[in-house]
Amino acid sequence: MRAKIFFITLAVTDLGRSLAFYRDGLGWPTEGIVGKEFHDEITGADGTIAIFALEGGLLLMLYERSNLAKDASLPPGPQSSTEFSLGIPAGSRAEVDELLRQAESAGGTVTAPPHMRPFGVYSGHFADPDGHLFEIAWNSDQ
């Protein structure tokens, strides 16, 4: 198996709300909600999804929680924001602060204020409207 990831799918409660957060609040590019015409006859999953093209070719997909569970043929599990975080790079301390303010203005929740970590990284965390955790970080050694 190749050590490569080309998309990340986040399970969301309200696709429209999450689309607005990422597109309108954070300014990430997307064609909006697509795939409404698709339905998986085997799993019962609906194909409605929002796709964001990130730098470097990585795709971020937003998929309703119930449909992701159906698509994977798993029972829906409890929501948890502490299972993983996604990292967003920043070019300076000021940019970390600015991006956290933008996320909060868009409807996100700053969960940890920015500060210098003991290993030389200035970072802070925010959660999107569904509790998915992001860390915005600037490495002072680079």
N, C-alpha and C positions, 0 to 999 in steps of 0.2 A: 504494500500500500504506500502510495506517495505521501510524503509529509507536507500536505498542502491543504489549506482551507480556502474555498472561494466564495462561500456565503455563510452568514449567520442568520438564523431565524429566531426571532423573539416572539414568544406567545404573548398576546395582548388581550385585554378584556374588551375594549372598545376600539375597533380598527379606525374609525373616523377620528376619534380623539387622539389616538397615537399618530395618525397621519398628520394631523394639524400640529402636534408637538414637534415632530421631526422636520416637516416641510416648512411650516410657517414660523414656528418658534426658533428652530435651530438653523433654518435655511438650507437644509440638505436637499439635493436634487432628486426628483422622482416624477414619474408620469402619473402618480396618484394610485388609486385603488384599481387593480386590474384583475382579470381572471374570473369575473363574476359568472361567466358562461360555463365554467368547468365544474364538474361534479364527479367524484370518484365512486363508481358503482360498487367497488369491492369494500372500501373502508367507510363510505358515506361522507367523506370529507368534502367540503366546499372549497373551490379553488380561489376564492376571493382573497387577494393579498396585496400588500404595498411593497414595492421594491425600491431601494435606494442604492444608487451606484456611488460607492465611496472611492477615494483616491487609491491607486494601486490595483484597481480591478476587483476589490472586495465588494460583495453585495450584502446589504442588510435587508432582511425580509421581515415584515410584520404580518403575523398570521394570527387569527383569532384563536385563543387558547383551546376552545373546544374542537376546532378543526385540526389543530396541530396534534392533539391527542388522538383524534380519529385517524389522521393520516399515518401516525406511527403505530396504530392499533394498540394503544395503551389507554388505561383509564386516566382521566384527568387527575393530576396530583395537586397538592396544595401549592399556593404561590409562595416563593421565597426569593428575596433579593440578595441573599448572602451566598448563593451557590457559585456565582462567578461575577466578574466585572469586565467591562470592555474599556480599553485604554484609548484616550484621545491625546495626541501629542500637542504640545504648545511650544512656542519659540521663546518664551520668556515668562518670568513671574507675573508680569502685568497681563500677559495673554491668558494665563491660567485664571487669574481673577476675573478678567473680562468674560471668558467663556462660561465660568460658573454663574456670573450674573445673568448672562444670556439664557442659560438653561433654566435658571430660577424664574426669570421673566416670562419664559415660554410655558411655565406650568410645572417645571421639575422641582424637586426638593433637594436643597444642598444638605447632604447627610453628614459631611465632615468638612469643616472650613479648610481652606488652603493653608498649608504651612510647610516649612522645610523639614523633610524627613532626615533621620540620622545618616542615611546613605547618600545624601546629596541631591535628592529629588524634591522639588517643590510641587506639591499636588493637593488636590481636594477632590471630594466625591460628590456626585449628585445621582438622584434616582429619577427616572422618567415617570410618567403618570401610572405605569403598571408596576413600579418598584424595581425595574431593571437598573442595575448599578453601573455607573460609569466613573472612571477616574481620569481627570485631566491633569497631565503631568509635564513638567519641564525639568530636564536633567541639567543641573548647573555645571557638570563636567564636560558638556559638549558645546 
